[in-house]
Amino acid sequence: MRGRVLLVIGVFFILLSPSVTHAHDQKEYIILITEDGLSPASINPGILVETDTLFFRNVDDGTGTRIHRILVDADGDGEFEGIDDFSTEWISSSCSLNETGQRVDDSCNQHALILLDPSNRLLPGNISMIHQIKDVPKEYNILITEEGLTPASINPGILHETDTLFFRNVDERQNVQHRILVDADSDGVFEGIDDFSTEWISSSCSLNETGQKVDDSCNQHALILLDPSNNLFPGNISMIHQIKENNETVDIDFYINFAQNIYQTVDIDFYINFAQDIHVNNDNAPTGNEELEEVQKSSKEQLLEAVIFFSSLAMILVGLEIIKSDKE
């Protein structure tokens, strides 16, 4: 009989013990960045909760031709330039690594995170975002060799406005320097007010013990931006590849053609909805003198408490009947 009484009492206290509601487990919701847009294209209610994180992963294989970023209308005014609005960094498909596996450019990113939390100026409800896709102008490599430039000219259909010419010196001869003269105003003369030239390009530059150039004016490559800001406009451009050796200079003609800017930025609307985190963590319960906030219990919680109460009462009555029958 005594064992049955202890069993009844044990069940009674288990049923009356306060239920522990665990805090919401933060999740990382993966969104794929593709050539055509985001996948999924939107996130409906019932999936995301406050403190979740959006993980934007770039799977666009257009290496070096497109970059992406996400703009967030945090204040919900339909604009994306408000004081509370923000955007991710530009996201690339790949980042160059050095011999130790570290990124060569620390600003290069292959993913982005957005925390759905008031600390990030985002409140539960509908959030408007923009997936921005930006074409990246290309860097066209031109080799400086002992015989001249490779390629020897650049025909129409290859280059466009805002592209860059990258002249890389592979001529290993010592005491030989190269530079590129540009006839920007197309008057056949290379000394006009708009004309310009690169710095002299050497085969190598001496470095100190820290790996820095001893002579800052030493260059092993040169860049020319094909853009009106550089006094260059679409069409044919005449240049001269100048080679200097033992104070003797040789000029070799070099021609390029570039077309108008074809690169563009595309904006695609993206919408999400996330709910309030209604879960309570008992670890944050008041410890003494704090003012307790009255928490309104949901109808489900009230129903659960009623079930527990009546179940406990029923167990007590059953226990009493068992004890009574044992006495008899």
C-alpha positions in Angstrom: 0.0 0.0 0.0 2.8 2.4 0.9 4.3 1.9 -2.6 1.0 2.9 -4.2 0.8 6.0 -2.1 4.3 7.1 -3.1 3.5 6.5 -6.7 0.4 8.7 -6.5 2.3 11.4 -4.8 5.1 11.3 -7.4 2.7 11.5 -10.3 0.9 14.4 -8.6 4.1 16.5 -8.3 5.3 15.7 -11.8 2.0 16.9 -13.2 2.0 20.1 -11.1 5.6 21.0 -11.9 5.9 24.2 -14.0 6.4 23.5 -17.7 9.6 24.8 -19.2 9.3 26.6 -22.5 12.7 26.7 -24.2 13.9 29.7 -26.1 13.6 29.7 -29.9 16.5 28.0 -31.6 18.0 30.5 -34.0 18.2 29.2 -37.5 20.1 30.3 -40.6 17.8 30.4 -43.6 19.8 29.8 -46.8 18.9 31.9 -49.9 20.7 31.1 -53.1 22.0 33.9 -55.3 21.7 32.8 -58.9 22.1 34.4 -62.3 18.4 34.9 -62.6 17.7 36.1 -59.1 17.2 34.7 -55.6 15.9 31.3 -54.7 13.4 31.3 -53.1 12.1 34.5 -54.7 10.3 35.5 -51.5 9.7 34.1 -47.9 6.1 33.9 -46.8 4.8 34.1 -43.2 5.2 31.1 -40.9 8.8 30.3 -41.7 11.0 33.0 -40.2 11.0 34.2 -36.6 12.8 37.1 -34.9 16.5 36.4 -34.3 16.7 34.1 -37.3 19.4 35.0 -39.9 19.2 35.2 -43.7 22.2 33.6 -45.3 22.7 34.7 -48.9 25.0 32.3 -50.7 26.3 33.2 -54.2 26.0 30.3 -56.7 26.1 32.5 -59.8 28.9 31.0 -61.9 29.4 34.2 -63.9 32.9 34.5 -62.5 34.1 38.1 -62.7 31.2 39.4 -64.7 28.5 40.0 -62.1 28.3 41.0 -58.5 25.3 41.1 -56.1 24.1 42.8 -53.0 20.9 43.1 -50.9 19.3 46.4 -50.1 16.9 46.5 -47.1 14.1 49.0 -46.5 14.3 48.8 -42.7 11.9 51.7 -42.0 9.3 50.4 -44.4 8.8 53.8 -46.2 9.3 52.3 -49.7 12.7 53.9 -50.1 16.1 52.4 -49.6 18.2 55.4 -48.7 16.7 56.2 -45.2 18.8 56.6 -42.1 17.8 53.1 -40.9 18.0 51.4 -44.3 21.1 49.4 -45.1 22.7 47.0 -47.6 25.1 44.1 -47.6 28.5 44.4 -49.2 28.9 43.4 -52.8 29.0 39.6 -53.2 31.2 37.9 -55.7 31.2 34.4 -57.1 34.8 33.8 -56.0 37.7 35.5 -54.2 41.4 35.2 -55.0 43.5 33.5 -52.4 47.2 33.8 -51.6 49.6 30.9 -51.0 48.4 30.6 -47.4 44.7 30.4 -48.4 43.9 33.9 -47.2 41.9 36.3 -49.3 44.0 38.7 -51.4 41.3 41.3 -51.2 39.7 41.6 -47.7 36.7 43.4 -49.2 35.8 40.4 -51.4 32.8 38.5 -50.1 31.1 35.3 -51.4 28.1 35.4 -49.0 26.2 37.9 -46.8 24.2 37.6 -43.5 21.2 39.6 -42.4 20.0 39.2 -38.8 16.3 39.6 -38.3 16.3 41.4 -35.0 15.5 44.9 -33.6 19.2 45.3 -32.9 19.6 45.3 -36.6 16.7 47.9 -37.1 14.3 45.1 -38.3 11.0 44.6 -36.5 8.6 41.6 -37.0 6.3 41.9 -40.1 6.8 42.5 -43.8 10.2 43.6 -45.0 10.9 44.9 -48.5 14.3 44.2 -50.0 16.0 44.6 -53.4 18.3 42.1 -55.0 20.8 44.2 -57.0 22.7 42.6 -59.8 25.6 44.6 -61.3 27.6 43.8 -64.4 31.4 44.1 -63.8 33.6 45.7 -66.4 36.4 43.5 -67.5 40.2 43.9 -67.2 41.7 43.1 -70.6 45.3 41.8 -70.4 47.9 43.0 -72.8 51.4 41.4 -72.6 54.5 43.6 -73.0 57.1 41.4 -74.7 60.5 41.8 -76.2 59.0 41.9 -79.7 56.1 44.3 -78.8 52.5 44.0 -77.5 50.4 40.9 -77.5 47.8 41.3 -79.0 49.2 43.8 -81.5 45.8 45.5 -81.7 42.3 45.1 -80.4 39.5 45.0 -82.9 35.8 46.1 -82.4 33.5 43.9 -80.5 35.8 43.1 -77.6 36.1 46.2 -75.4 33.4 48.5 -74.0 33.3 51.7 -72.1 34.5 51.4 -68.4 36.7 48.3 -69.3 40.4 48.6 -68.3 43.5 47.8 -70.3 46.0 45.9 -68.1 49.6 46.2 -69.6 51.7 43.5 -67.9 55.4 43.4 -68.6 56.9 39.9 -69.4 60.0 41.4 -71.1 62.9 40.1 -68.8 65.6 42.2 -70.3 67.4 44.5 -67.8 67.7 48.2 -68.5 64.7 48.1 -70.9 61.6 50.1 -70.1 58.2 50.4 -71.8 55.4 52.9 -71.7 52.1 53.6 -73.6 51.3 56.9 -75.2 47.6 57.7 -75.8 46.2 60.1 -78.5 43.1 60.9 -76.5 41.9 63.7 -78.8 42.5 61.7 -82.0 44.5 64.5 -83.7 47.4 62.3 -84.7 49.7 64.0 -82.2 50.5 62.7 -78.7 51.3 65.9 -77.0 47.9 67.5 -76.8 46.3 68.8 -73.6 44.1 65.7 -73.3 46.8 63.2 -74.4 48.6 61.2 -71.7 50.9 58.3 -71.2 51.5 55.6 -68.6 54.6 55.6 -66.3 57.7 53.8 -67.5 57.3 50.0 -66.9 60.3 47.9 -65.9 60.9 44.2 -65.9 61.4 44.1 -62.1 61.4 46.3 -59.0 63.8 46.0 -56.0 62.1 45.1 -52.7 63.2 45.7 -49.1 63.1 43.2 -46.3 59.4 43.8 -45.7 58.5 43.1 -49.4 57.9 46.8 -50.2 59.3 48.5 -53.3 62.5 50.4 -52.6 61.6 52.8 -55.4 57.9 53.8 -55.4 58.2 55.1 -59.0 59.1 51.6 -60.2 56.3 49.9 -62.0 55.9 46.4 -63.6 52.5 47.0 -65.1 50.1 49.9 -66.1 46.4 50.4 -66.3 44.3 52.5 -68.7 40.6 53.1 -68.0 38.5 53.3 -71.1 36.1 56.0 -69.8 35.1 59.6 -70.6 36.5 60.5 -67.1 39.9 59.6 -68.6 39.2 61.7 -71.8 38.6 58.5 -73.8 35.3 58.1 -75.7 34.0 55.1 -77.7 35.5 54.6 -81.1 39.1 54.1 -82.4 42.0 55.1 -80.2 45.6 55.4 -81.4 48.4 54.6 -79.0 52.1 54.1 -79.2 54.1 51.4 -77.5 57.4 53.1 -76.6 60.5 51.0 -75.8 63.5 52.6 -74.2 66.9 50.8 -74.1 70.3 52.5 -73.5 68.8 55.9 -74.0 67.4 54.9 -77.4 63.7 54.9 -78.0 61.6 52.9 -80.4 57.9 53.6 -81.1 55.5 51.0 -82.3 51.9 51.9 -83.3 49.1 50.3 -81.3 45.3 50.6 -82.0 42.2 49.7 -80.1 38.5 50.1 -80.5 35.9 50.2 -77.8 32.1 50.5 -77.9 29.6 52.3 -75.6 28.9 51.1 -72.1 26.8 47.9 -72.1 27.1 47.2 -68.4 24.0 47.7 -66.3 22.6 47.3 -62.8 19.3 45.4 -62.4 17.0 45.6 -59.3 14.7 42.7 -58.4 12.2 43.1 -55.6 12.4 40.6 -52.7 10.0 40.3 -49.8 10.1 38.4 -46.5 8.0 38.2 -43.5 9.1 37.2 -40.0 7.1 36.7 -36.8 7.8 37.8 -33.2 9.7 35.4 -31.0 7.0 34.5 -28.4 9.1 31.9 -26.6 10.4 32.6 -23.1 13.7 31.5 -21.7 13.4 30.7 -17.9 17.1 31.7 -17.5 16.0 35.3 -17.9 13.5 35.1 -15.1 13.6 37.9 -12.5 15.9 37.3 -9.6 14.6 39.6 -6.9 13.5 43.2 -7.0 12.6 43.5 -10.7 9.1 44.5 -11.6 7.3 41.5 -13.1 5.5 42.2 -16.3 2.1 40.6 -16.6 2.2 38.1 -19.4 -1.1 37.3 -21.1 -1.3 33.6 -21.7 -2.6 32.3 -24.9 -5.8 30.2 -25.0 -3.7 27.1 -25.7 -1.6 27.7 -22.6 -4.7 28.2 -20.5 -6.2 25.0 -21.9 -3.0 23.1 -21.1 -3.0 24.3 -17.5 -6.7 23.2 -17.1 -5.9 19.7 -18.5 -3.0 19.4 -16.1 -5.1 20.5 -13.1 -8.0 18.2 -13.7 -5.6 15.3 -14.6 -3.9 15.9 -11.3 -7.2 16.0 -9.4 -8.3 12.8 -11.1 -5.0 11.1 -10.1 -5.5 12.1 -6.5 -9.0 10.7 -6.4 -7.9 7.5 -8.0 -5.1 7.3 -5.4 -7.5 7.8 -2.6 -9.7 5.0 -3.9 -6.8 2.7 -4.1 -5.8 3.4 -0.6 -9.3 2.9 0.6 -9.7 -0.4 -1.1 -6.4 -1.6 0.4 -7.7 -0.8 3.9 -10.8 -2.7 3.3 
